[in-house]
């Protein structure tokens, strides 16, 4: 694998010519041919694994394997498809070895928490990570001819990610290759080293299980919140946090709204439970002020949250919202200060 990760210009260079140089051991040519697919491979590995860090590791593993096997690529398929195949199998190998576990959200793992009780400590489980929209946007910029379905909201939003994480790894792989990437059954079977019958059977089972785990109601599938009502809702949400207005926040929620708080296993079900949670924990008297900086994650509205008190300003985490019919149906509060840096958000001035 090349130690030099420079992004070399390839638009005007025939990929076959570049790959011929890479096969001969030219590390710069290898980087030129493969680095253009880095971000979309990361999205693919994120769907497989539910973790941004693990996805980055698997992309690196993909390029290591591709470098070692570069002479085996005979250009019978595209380089892009070959790399996707390597990435898929790298993810499956990691999952099969139990180095990585499926990543979910608290409401899938535990019953709703008692809002009157103190928040539990961080769980030893690894939870699903949010994914920055800026990385999805980089895929679209780098590969303008790429099928938009590959980074479409309905296959990256948290509800979909939680649902596919509950599929067995090989069913998950088949579903992503067939339904997201649009591969044929034969291409999928060859990549995974299974029969055509087995690939089709896995897809059917995956579809059936996915229906069981996806919520009945989905958010709007557009990439941007353009409806004035949605923008107003988010503005009211930020203002309510700024004023520590618990009642104002609760009025923005659906009656059956849910609030989760990874990395703890706690989540709260319904308006009144959320009201009690807000009053006793983040908005309790003497708590730091919460400053919300608008961002996007998983093609959903989100905020980088900073905590402000007499000690100064510090990152608090990332909040990802789900909006249904003009009201907030779910808030995932990822209380990991490191995520704020990963999302590239600077403290407010």
Secondary structure, DSSP 8 states (H G I E B T S, - for coil): --S-------TTS-HHHHHHHHHTT-HHHHHHHHGGGHHHHHHHHHHHHS-HHHHHHHHHHHHHHHHHTGGG--SSS-HHHHHHHHHHHHHHHHHHTTSS---B-HHHHS----TTS------SS-B----BHHHHHHHHHHTTTS-GGGG-GGGTSHHHHHHHHTS-HHHHHHHIIIIIS---HHHHHHHHT--HHHHHHHHHHHHHHHHHHS-SS-----SS---HHHHHHHHHHHHHHHHT-HHHHHTTEEEEEEEE-TTSS-EEESHHHHHHHHHHTTTSTT--EEEEEEEEETTEEEEEEEEEETTEEEEEEEEEEEEETTEEEEEEEE--HHHHHHTT-----
